Amino acid sequence: MSSEETTTYTRGIGVNRGQFLLQTVQVFFVGLIIGMERNVLPAMSHRFGVDSHAFLFLASFVISFGLVKGALNFVAGGLSDRIGRRRVLFLGWLAGIPIPLMIFFAPNWWWIIGANVFLGVNQAFTWTMTVTSQIDLADNHQRGLAVGINEAVGYIAVGLAGLATGYLAVVYGPRWTLLAFGLVVIALALLLLLRIQDTIHWVRAEHAQRQPSAETRKTASQVSTWATFLHVSFRDATYRALCQGGVANKIADTLVWVLFPVFFRFHGLSVVQIGWITGVYAMVWGLGQFGTGHLADRIGRRPPILAGFALLAAGLAGTALVGHFTAWIATAAVMGLGMALLYPNLIAAMSDVAPPLERGRILGTYRYWRDTGYAIGGLVLGVVAQWSDKILPAIWFTAGIVAFSGLWIALSVQETHPRTHAASTGVSG
């Protein structure tokens, strides 16, 4: 890459604010797609033939989602390193088109499981590409901020979609609501995609600026995708601990997605009230990330990550201990704050130590494990709830997993973004 091209693709959120904003709007649409079904489908699953105590069968739609999304997160990272971020993003939106159609025509729950296979493809390709692209555009000292903005906007959209579709489903029914909502969002996202540039150019410019040796370039090009997967998943203690942290927080999110709506329905809450509880959780998670990613750029990743795991575990325990709507709103807010602290900073920590030309594959591996947590959570929590014929034991089990995960990170992960480095790095863009 020439010096002129390197200068053209300068990194920094400010100098790339137009493209960064377009990616931010994209992730808002991504969040709307997954958020539209998180409240409505579990709470109204009886309309699709699911027995009220068939917890494992209920969770199967998230298991299918998690397996597909986890695997394709890994594929998306390597694929985007080869063909570019924008093309993978486009493929993700194409995969989203069948989702509202299958839900609308579904004669039974198996169609919902099938729709969530497409949801897994959609979310793996679109959300992975938006966060990777925003990290590409940001300067080194802005990665936490970039991830925080991405995850904040995405989860604000998740919360808003869950709340909005809850109200609309009461009036128009779940099928018509999700059909219209989903198709409109996908159409808008595809139109916006026409204005987005491929951020792979910024990655190549960053790599050229570092002027790696010929030996380094050769080594990076020869590292296979499978070797990267094994190294990140099992061989490197820091990567391994961060990956299991991703799994644990998605197990907690699976509980909220699948079993919370049923748990609260058993306690006599309406679909709208359930929408408020899950919506508060997602929106506090989303809004909080506007500050928590940038906070970690200033004080390091470890403090917010560890505080986040502690708050998430406390919020889960609180949900199990209290028994009325107002208190559940409060515990949902605590859980959301915990997620806001840990969620963007796990992936920011991964990107701190990932070489630029391997970033797509390394983040793809992390996101593979993180989102496979949906499948693990759906299976494990479904079995726990089915075996006990109650949801309460699954809540306590999840609280224990989250607490253990935080302890693992505390013992295994050193600071990846020390405060001295953040303070000494100048702000550009």
C-alpha positions, 0 to 999 in steps of 0.5 A: 500500500502506498503512503498516499493510500495509508494517509487516506485511510487514517484511523480515528472515530472523528476523522471517519465519523461519517462511516462510523455513524453509518455502521452505528445505524446498521447495528441499531437495525441488527439489534431490532431484528433479534430484539423483536422476538425476545419477548413476544415468542417465549411469552406467546409460545403456547400459540405455536403449540408449546406446552407451558412446562416444556422448558427444553423444547421451548429453549430449542429455538435459542439452541439452534440460534446459538449453534449457527451464530457461534459457528458463523461468527468464526467463519465471518471473521476469516471470510471478512479478512479475505473478501471484505467486511461489506460483502459479509454484511450484505450476505447477513442481511439477505439471510434475515429475509426468511425470518419474519416470513417463517414466523408468520407462516409457522404451523408449529414451534419447529418452524420457529426453530428453523427461523432462528437458524436464519437469525443465527446467520443474520446476526453472525454476519451483520453484528460481527461485521459492524463491530469489526468495522468500527474497531477497524475505523477507530484508533488504538486508544478508542477501541473500548469506545468503539465497541461500547458505542456498537454494543450500546446502540445494538442493545438499546435497539434490542430493548426498544424492539422487545418493548414495542413488539410486546405492545404491538403483539397485544393489538395485532397478534405476534405473527403480523407484528413480527412480519411487518416489523422484520421486513421493514427493518431489513429493507432499511438496512439494505438501503443504508448498506449502499453508502457504506465503505469496506473498512478492510482498507483501513486494516491494510493501512494500519498493517502497513504503518506498523511496517512488519518484517518480512518474517512477521508477514510470512508468519501471519499469512501462514497461520491457518484458521484452525491454528488460530482457533486452537490458540485462542480457544485453548492454548493462550491463558488470556484468550481462553479466560476471556472466551469462557467469560463470553460463554458465561454472559451469554448463558445469562442472556439465554436465561433472560431471553428464554426463561424469564418471560415464562417465569414472569408469566407464571407469576401473573405478569402480562406480556407488556409488563414482561416487556418492561422488565426485559426491556429495562435490562437490555436498555440499561445494558445498551445505554451503559455501554456508551460510558463503560467502553470509554471508561475502560480506555482510561482505567483499563479493562479488568476493573469494569469486567470484574465489577460487571460479573459481580453485578450480573451475579447479584442481579440474578440472585436478586431476581430469584429472591424478590417477588413483584414487578417493581423489584424485578425492574430493579434487579433487571437494571442491576443485571443490565449494568453488569452487562454494560460493564463486562460485555464491550470490554471483553471484546475490547480486551481481545482486540488489544492483544490481537495483531491487525491482520489476524483481528478478524479471525481472533475476534471471530473465535471469541465471538464463536465461543461467546455466542455458542453460549446461547446453545450451551445455555439453552441446553443446560438451563432447559435441562435444569428447568425440565428436571426440576419442573421449575425455573427458579433453580435455573436462575440460581444455577446461572448466578453460580456460573457467572460468579465462577466465570468472573473469578476465573478472569480475576485469576487468569487475565492481566490488564491488556490496556494499562492506564499508563498506556492510555494516558500516554497515547495522544487523541487523534480524530 
